C-alpha cells in the first residue's frame, strides 16, 4: 500500500494533464496537416505546406509578438525586481499587506482592467483630454494604438506574475547570509551581486517564464489597446479559429508559436544552467 | 554607509507604493464610473454622481447570467484543481516514483503552454470528438490551466518541509492519515491556499481559453469583450466593483482570523 501511495496521489492530476493537454496537442497536430473548409469538412492530406503558407502570410505579426513579449518581459523584470526585493527584505511585519496590495488587480477581471486602461488613455479621455484642455499636450497627442500602449498594457497585466516568484525566492534568503557577506567586508553592492542575486535567480527564471509566454501569445491587449497596426499573432490565431473557421491555418500557427516559445525556453534554461530547470520552474 | 542604505530603502519604499498605485489605477477608474450618471450611450466622461446602476444592477439579464456562470465555474474548477493539484504536488514533492520525471515535465509543459494554444488544442479535440461545448468544457479547461500552479506551490512547500517532523509524528504513534492531517497538511496549507486563490482568480479572469471552448455559454469576461463595440453598460463596473469588494473583504477577514489564531 505504501508503495502505491505516490501513484494513487498522482493519478487524477496526471490523467487530467494527459487527456486534456497531450491528447489535444495530437488532435491539433493532425488538424494542422488537413485541408478543406468548414462547410465541406476537413480531410487529412498531410499538407505540410500549411505551415509555409501560414508563416509567409503572418511572419510580421509573429515577429512583432516576440518583440512585444520580450520588451514587456524586460520591463517587468526591471520594474518588478526592486519591488520584490524591498518587500522581501524590508517589508517587515507588513510583508503580506504589500503582497496583498500587489495582488489587488487580480480581484478585477483581466479584460475589465485592460478596458479601464483603454478608457484612461483615450485620446480625449479623463487624462489626456484634461491635459489637452489645459494646453499641456498638443492636440494630436495619443498613446492608444501605439506600440507603447500594447507593451505597456502587457507589462501592466502580467507584472504581479513577475514579482511573486522573485519575492518567494528572495524571501527564502536568510538575512544572516547577507550579514555574513558584509561581515566579510563585502560592500552592499557586492553582497547583492554575489549572494542575493544568484539566490534569487530561480525566482527570476520562474517569473520570466510566467510572463514572457502569456505576454507573447496574448490577444487581448493588442485588440483593446493596439488599434489596427499592432496586431499580434494571438489575434490572428483567434480570428482564423473562431471567425474564419480556417482550422488548419490556425493550428499550424499555434504549433509554430508553441515550438518557438519552447525552443526559446530551453535555450534560455541552458544559458542559466540546466541542472535546476524543473526545480526552478517549480518555484 | 548606513545613511545611504536608509535613503535607498526609503526610495525603494516610495517606489513600491508607486507601483501599487499604478497597478490599482484602473480599478479606481472602474469603481468611479460605476457611479457615473451618464446620459448618452457611452460611459466615458464624468456626468455626475448616481446610485442608479446599483439599483438596476441585474437589469441587463444576459449579463447577470454571464456573471453567475463565471462564479459557478470558478468555484467548481477551484475545488477540483485544489484536490487533484495538492495530491499531485504531494506525490511529486515527497516521492520518487516511475514516471515522476515525465509527470514533472507535463506540469512544466502545462505552465509553458500559452493559453491561446491550450484553447485552440482543446477546441481541436472537442471538435474532432464531437463533444458539445458548454460549462463543463469550460471547467475542464480552467482546471487544466490552474492545475500546475497548485502543484507547483504545494510541491515547493513539501520540498521545504522537514521529513523528520512527519517521522516524529509516526514515532509518537500517529496513523498515516493522522500524520497527514495534523502535521503535513498544516505545514503545506499556505501553499494550498495560495494555489486555491490563484486558481479562483485565474478562472474568473480567463478570457482567452474560454473563448475557444465556451460553445454558447457566456462568462463575465466574454460578455464584456462582446459588449466593447456597443458600449459597456455601467452595470459591468458595478459588478466588477462588487466582485472586487467581496474578494477584498474575504481576504482581509481571512488574514485577521489567521492573526487571531496565531
Contacts between the chains, C-beta under 8 A, distances in Angstrom:
chain1	res1	chain2	res2	distance
A	5	B	91	7.8
A	5	B	95	7.1
A	6	B	91	4.5
A	6	B	94	7.4
A	6	B	95	3.6
A	6	B	97	4.2
A	6	B	100	7.4
A	7	B	91	7.7
A	7	B	97	6.2
A	9	B	87	4.4
A	9	B	88	6.7
A	9	B	90	5.5
A	9	B	91	3.8
A	9	B	95	7.8
A	10	B	87	7.0
A	10	B	88	5.4
A	10	B	91	4.0
A	10	B	92	7.1
A	10	B	97	7.3
A	10	B	99	7.7
A	10	B	100	7.6
A	10	B	103	6.0
A	12	B	83	7.8
A	12	B	84	4.2
A	12	B	87	6.4
A	12	B	88	7.6
A	13	B	84	4.4
A	13	B	85	6.1
A	13	B	87	6.2
A	13	B	88	3.3
A	13	B	103	8.0
A	13	B	147	6.1
A	13	B	151	6.7
A	14	B	88	6.8
A	14	B	99	7.7
A	14	B	103	5.5
A	14	B	106	7.1
A	16	B	84	6.3
A	16	B	143	6.3
A	16	B	144	6.5
A	16	B	147	6.2
A	17	B	103	7.7
A	17	B	106	4.3
A	17	B	107	7.1
A	17	B	109	8.0
A	17	B	110	5.9
A	17	B	144	7.4
A	17	B	147	6.9
A	18	B	106	7.2
A	20	B	122	6.6
A	20	B	125	7.7
A	20	B	140	5.8
A	20	B	141	7.5
A	20	B	143	8.0
A	20	B	144	4.8
A	21	B	106	6.6
A	21	B	109	6.7
A	21	B	110	5.5
A	21	B	113	7.0
A	21	B	118	7.5
A	21	B	121	7.9
A	21	B	144	6.3
A	22	B	106	7.3
A	23	B	125	6.1
A	24	B	118	7.9
A	24	B	121	3.7
A	24	B	122	5.0
A	24	B	124	5.9
A	24	B	125	3.9
A	25	B	121	5.3
A	27	B	121	6.6
A	27	B	124	4.2
A	27	B	125	4.4
A	27	B	128	5.0
A	27	B	129	8.0
A	28	B	117	7.9
A	28	B	120	6.3
A	28	B	121	4.2
A	28	B	124	4.2
A	28	B	125	7.8
A	30	B	124	7.8
A	30	B	128	7.5
A	31	B	124	5.0
A	31	B	128	7.4
A	79	B	19	6.7
A	80	B	19	7.9
A	82	B	12	5.7
A	82	B	15	6.1
A	82	B	16	7.7
A	83	B	15	7.1
A	83	B	16	5.1
A	83	B	19	5.2
A	85	B	12	7.2
A	86	B	9	7.4
A	86	B	12	4.1
A	86	B	13	6.4
A	86	B	15	7.3
A	86	B	16	5.1
A	87	B	16	6.7
A	90	B	9	5.5
A	90	B	12	7.0
A	90	B	13	7.0
A	96	B	255	6.6
A	98	B	16	6.6
A	98	B	20	7.5
A	100	B	251	6.5
A	100	B	255	7.5
A	101	B	20	4.7
A	101	B	23	7.9
A	101	B	24	7.5
A	102	B	19	7.6
A	102	B	20	6.4
A	102	B	23	6.4
A	103	B	201	8.0
A	104	B	20	7.8
A	104	B	23	6.6
A	104	B	24	5.6
A	104	B	27	6.5
A	104	B	244	8.0
A	104	B	248	7.4
A	105	B	23	5.2
A	105	B	24	7.1
A	105	B	26	7.5
A	105	B	27	6.5
A	106	B	201	4.3
A	106	B	205	7.0
A	107	B	27	7.8
A	107	B	201	7.5
A	107	B	243	6.7
A	107	B	244	4.5
A	107	B	247	4.0
A	107	B	248	6.0
A	108	B	26	7.5
A	108	B	27	5.4
A	108	B	30	6.4
A	108	B	240	5.5
A	108	B	243	7.2
A	108	B	244	5.3
A	109	B	204	6.8
A	109	B	205	5.5
A	109	B	207	7.9
A	109	B	220	6.2
A	109	B	221	5.1
A	109	B	224	6.9
A	109	B	240	6.5
A	109	B	243	7.7
A	110	B	205	4.5
A	110	B	206	7.6
A	110	B	207	6.4
A	110	B	221	6.8
A	111	B	205	7.9
A	111	B	207	5.0
A	111	B	221	4.3
A	111	B	224	5.2
A	111	B	225	5.6
A	112	B	26	8.0
A	112	B	30	6.2
A	112	B	221	7.5
A	112	B	224	6.1
A	112	B	236	7.0
A	112	B	240	5.0
A	113	B	26	4.8
A	113	B	27	7.3
A	113	B	30	7.8
A	115	B	224	6.9
A	115	B	228	6.8
A	115	B	232	6.6
A	116	B	25	8.0
A	116	B	26	3.3
A	116	B	27	7.4
A	116	B	29	4.8
A	116	B	30	5.2
A	117	B	26	5.5
A	119	B	29	6.3
A	119	B	33	7.7
A	119	B	44	6.4
A	120	B	25	6.9
A	120	B	26	6.5
A	120	B	29	5.7
A	122	B	44	6.6
A	125	B	44	6.4
A	126	B	29	7.7
A	126	B	45	7.4
A	126	B	46	7.0
A	156	B	22	7.4
A	156	B	23	7.2
A	156	B	26	8.0
A	159	B	19	7.7
A	159	B	23	6.8
A	160	B	23	7.4
A	168	B	156	7.6
A	172	B	160	8.0
A	188	B	1	7.7
A	188	B	5	6.4
A	209	B	111	6.9
A	209	B	112	6.7
A	210	B	111	7.2
A	213	B	112	5.8
A	213	B	113	7.9
A	213	B	114	5.4
A	214	B	114	6.3
A	214	B	115	6.3
A	216	B	114	7.1
A	217	B	114	3.3
A	217	B	115	6.7
A	217	B	116	4.5
A	217	B	117	6.9
A	218	B	116	7.8
A	218	B	208	7.4
A	219	B	116	6.7
A	219	B	208	6.5
A	220	B	207	6.1
A	220	B	208	6.9
A	220	B	225	7.8
A	224	B	228	7.1
A	234	B	114	7.9
A	234	B	116	5.1
A	234	B	208	7.5
A	237	B	116	5.8
A	237	B	120	6.3
A	238	B	116	7.2
A	238	B	208	7.9
A	238	B	211	6.9
A	241	B	120	5.7
A	241	B	123	6.8
A	241	B	212	6.8
A	242	B	211	6.8
A	242	B	212	7.2
A	247	B	124	7.1
A	247	B	127	7.5
A	250	B	120	6.2
A	251	B	120	6.7
A	251	B	124	6.4
A	254	B	116	6.8
A	254	B	117	4.8
A	254	B	120	4.6
A	254	B	121	7.1
A	255	B	117	7.8
A	257	B	114	6.7
A	257	B	116	7.5
A	257	B	117	6.5
A	258	B	113	6.7
A	258	B	114	6.7
A	258	B	117	4.8
A	261	B	112	6.8
A	261	B	114	6.6
A	262	B	112	6.6
A	265	B	112	5.9
A	278	B	104	5.2
A	278	B	105	7.5
A	278	B	108	6.0
A	281	B	108	5.2
A	281	B	111	6.8
A	281	B	152	7.5
A	282	B	152	5.2
A	282	B	155	5.6
A	282	B	156	5.8
A	282	B	159	7.8
A	283	B	152	7.4
A	283	B	156	5.4
